Amino acid sequence: MEHELLADARAHMDKTMEVLRSELGKVHTGRANPALLEDVMVDYYGTPTPLKHLANIVAPDPDLIVVRPFDKSQIQAIEKAIMAADLGLNPQNDGQMVRVKVPRLTEERRNELIKLVRGKGEEAKVALRNIRRDVRERLEAQKKEGALSEDDFFHLREELDKLTQEYTKRVDELVEKKSEEMRTL
């Protein structure tokens, strides 16, 4: 059975991976992806609301995102919010829905986005190391209290390091996959 502190570390590291996947999904790859617009905040009757709560967002073509608002009176607010989000996208509405053409990436922009992806990967690795540090401190405290033997302490510390290496490798794989995806578009 896995020690409670290792199980806790694994849960926090899984959460870090979820956040990284979510962040990488929002990075513009030159291909239309509804995730680009899901979290755009729209002023909905004075309340900032994520676009995904106000509309159906689909990508019927590789270079087009279609936003169909549940409330047609909000089309202007949605269009304004997409422009204000500074994503480099120009929405157009036809009174029923908002169409957003996704432009192809230039080589320079691609390289900037790859750097951004790598930066997000580094942030995730820092988060993983912080989790490892916190769990190590808790292991040390348990050892001092006498709740852990010397052998158990070293074994758990070794397992924690292996766990951290495993998750760091996953981060590298995710970042490399996203970077490769961006290079090949």
C-alpha positions as CSV (number, residue, x, y, z in Angstrom):
1,M,0.0,0.0,0.0
2,E,1.2,3.5,-0.9
3,H,2.2,5.8,2.0
4,E,-0.4,8.6,2.6
5,L,2.2,11.3,1.9
6,L,3.1,9.7,-1.4
7,A,-0.5,9.3,-2.3
8,D,-1.0,13.0,-1.5
9,A,2.0,13.9,-3.6
10,R,0.6,11.9,-6.5
11,A,-2.8,13.6,-6.3
12,H,-1.2,17.0,-6.3
13,M,1.1,16.1,-9.2
14,D,-1.9,14.8,-11.2
15,K,-3.6,18.1,-10.6
16,T,-0.5,19.9,-11.9
17,M,-0.6,17.8,-15.1
18,E,-4.3,18.6,-15.5
19,V,-3.5,22.3,-15.3
20,L,-0.7,22.0,-17.8
21,R,-2.9,20.1,-20.3
22,S,-5.5,22.8,-19.9
23,E,-3.0,25.6,-20.4
24,L,-1.4,23.9,-23.5
25,G,-4.9,23.3,-24.9
26,K,-5.4,27.1,-25.0
27,V,-2.2,27.8,-26.9
28,H,-3.1,28.8,-30.5
29,T,-1.7,26.3,-32.9
30,G,-2.9,27.7,-36.2
31,R,-5.8,25.2,-36.1
32,A,-9.2,26.1,-34.9
33,N,-9.8,24.8,-31.4
34,P,-12.9,25.7,-29.3
35,A,-10.6,25.8,-26.2
36,L,-9.1,29.0,-27.6
37,L,-12.3,30.9,-26.7
38,E,-13.9,28.9,-23.9
39,D,-12.5,31.0,-21.1
40,V,-12.9,34.4,-22.8
41,M,-14.7,36.6,-20.3
42,V,-17.9,38.2,-21.6
43,D,-19.7,41.1,-19.8
44,Y,-23.1,39.4,-19.3
45,Y,-25.4,42.0,-17.8
46,G,-22.6,43.4,-15.8
47,T,-21.1,40.1,-14.7
48,P,-17.9,38.7,-16.2
49,T,-18.9,35.2,-17.5
50,P,-16.8,32.6,-19.4
51,L,-17.9,32.3,-23.0
52,K,-18.5,28.6,-22.7
53,H,-21.4,29.4,-20.2
54,L,-23.1,31.7,-22.7
55,A,-22.7,29.8,-26.0
56,N,-22.0,26.7,-27.9
57,I,-18.5,26.8,-29.4
58,V,-17.5,24.5,-32.3
59,A,-14.8,24.2,-34.8
60,P,-16.4,22.9,-38.0
61,D,-13.3,23.6,-40.1
62,P,-9.5,23.7,-39.3
63,D,-9.5,27.4,-39.7
64,L,-13.0,28.5,-38.4
65,I,-14.6,28.6,-34.9
66,V,-18.3,29.2,-34.7
67,V,-19.9,30.6,-31.6
68,R,-23.7,30.1,-31.2
69,P,-24.9,32.1,-28.3
70,F,-27.8,30.8,-26.2
71,D,-29.1,34.3,-25.9
72,K,-28.9,36.1,-29.3
73,S,-29.0,39.5,-27.6
74,Q,-25.5,38.9,-26.4
75,I,-23.8,38.6,-29.8
76,Q,-22.4,42.1,-29.6
77,A,-21.0,41.5,-26.1
78,I,-19.4,38.2,-27.2
79,E,-17.9,39.8,-30.3
80,K,-16.5,42.6,-28.1
81,A,-15.1,40.1,-25.6
82,I,-13.3,38.1,-28.2
83,M,-11.6,41.2,-29.6
84,A,-10.7,42.4,-26.1
85,A,-9.1,39.0,-25.3
86,D,-6.2,40.0,-27.5
87,L,-5.9,36.6,-29.2
88,G,-5.2,38.1,-32.6
89,L,-8.7,36.9,-33.8
90,N,-11.3,39.0,-35.7
91,P,-14.8,37.8,-34.9
92,Q,-17.7,38.5,-37.3
93,N,-21.4,38.2,-36.5
94,D,-24.3,37.6,-38.8
95,G,-27.0,38.3,-36.2
96,Q,-27.3,34.6,-35.3
97,M,-23.8,33.5,-34.6
98,V,-20.2,34.7,-34.4
99,R,-17.7,33.3,-36.8
100,V,-14.0,33.6,-36.0
101,K,-11.5,32.9,-38.7
102,V,-8.2,31.4,-37.3
103,P,-5.3,32.7,-39.3
104,R,-2.3,30.5,-40.2
105,L,0.7,31.0,-38.0
106,T,3.9,32.7,-39.3
107,E,7.2,31.0,-38.6
108,E,8.1,33.8,-36.1
109,R,4.8,33.5,-34.2
110,R,5.2,29.7,-34.2
111,N,8.6,30.0,-32.5
112,E,7.2,32.5,-29.9
113,L,4.4,30.0,-29.1
114,I,6.9,27.2,-28.8
115,K,8.8,29.3,-26.2
116,L,5.5,29.9,-24.4
117,V,4.8,26.2,-24.3
118,R,8.2,25.5,-23.0
119,G,7.7,28.2,-20.3
120,K,4.5,26.6,-19.2
121,G,6.3,23.2,-19.0
122,E,9.0,24.8,-16.8
123,E,6.3,26.3,-14.6
124,A,4.8,22.8,-14.2
125,K,8.2,21.3,-13.3
126,V,8.7,24.0,-10.7
127,A,5.2,23.1,-9.2
128,L,6.3,19.4,-9.2
129,R,9.5,20.3,-7.3
130,N,7.6,22.4,-4.8
131,I,5.3,19.4,-4.2
132,R,8.3,17.2,-3.7
133,R,9.9,19.7,-1.3
134,D,6.7,20.0,0.8
135,V,6.3,16.2,1.1
136,R,10.0,15.9,2.0
137,E,9.5,18.4,4.8
138,R,6.5,16.4,6.1
139,L,8.5,13.2,5.9
140,E,11.3,14.9,7.9
141,A,8.8,16.0,10.5
142,Q,7.4,12.5,10.8
143,K,10.9,11.1,11.2
144,K,11.7,13.6,14.0
145,E,8.4,12.7,15.8
146,G,9.3,9.1,15.6
147,A,6.4,8.1,13.4
148,L,8.8,6.9,10.7
149,S,11.9,4.7,11.1
150,E,15.1,5.7,9.4
151,D,14.7,3.0,6.8
152,D,11.1,3.9,6.0
153,F,12.2,7.6,5.7
154,F,14.9,6.9,3.2
155,H,12.7,4.4,1.3
156,L,9.8,7.0,1.1
157,R,12.2,9.7,0.1
158,E,13.5,7.5,-2.7
159,E,10.0,6.7,-3.9
160,L,9.1,10.4,-3.8
161,D,12.1,11.2,-6.0
162,K,11.1,8.4,-8.5
163,L,7.5,9.8,-8.6
164,T,8.8,13.3,-9.2
165,Q,11.1,12.1,-12.1
166,E,8.1,10.2,-13.6
167,Y,5.9,13.3,-13.6
168,T,8.8,15.5,-14.9
169,K,9.2,13.1,-17.8
170,R,5.5,13.3,-18.5
171,V,5.7,17.1,-18.6
172,D,8.6,16.9,-21.0
173,E,6.6,14.5,-23.3
174,L,3.5,16.8,-23.2
175,V,5.6,19.9,-24.0
176,E,7.5,18.1,-26.8
177,K,4.2,16.8,-28.3
178,K,2.7,20.3,-28.3
179,S,5.9,21.8,-29.8
180,E,6.0,19.2,-32.5
181,E,2.3,19.8,-33.3
182,M,3.0,23.5,-33.7
183,R,6.0,22.9,-36.0
184,T,4.1,20.6,-38.3
185,L,1.1,22.9,-39.0
